[in-house]
Amino acid sequence: TATVKYWKCEDRSCNAGVHTNTKDAFIKTVGIHSHLQSPENIQMMKSI
């Protein structure tokens, strides 16, 4: 919907994701990551 942003894991084989509102506030997680973390690939969102 227009009030929810849908985010999907960048790993195409993974079904995990999150839902945020239009101001990027967390709403809920969806699915479970099917792979280990790759710290070198993590991008952090800076919140002001």
HELIX and SHEET records of a PDB file:
HELIX    1   1 PRO A   39  ASN A   41  5                                   3    
SHEET    1   A 3 VAL A   4  LYS A   8  0                                        
SHEET    2   A 3 GLY A  17  ASN A  21 -1                                        
SHEET    3   A 3 PHE A  26  VAL A  30 -1                                        
END                                                                             
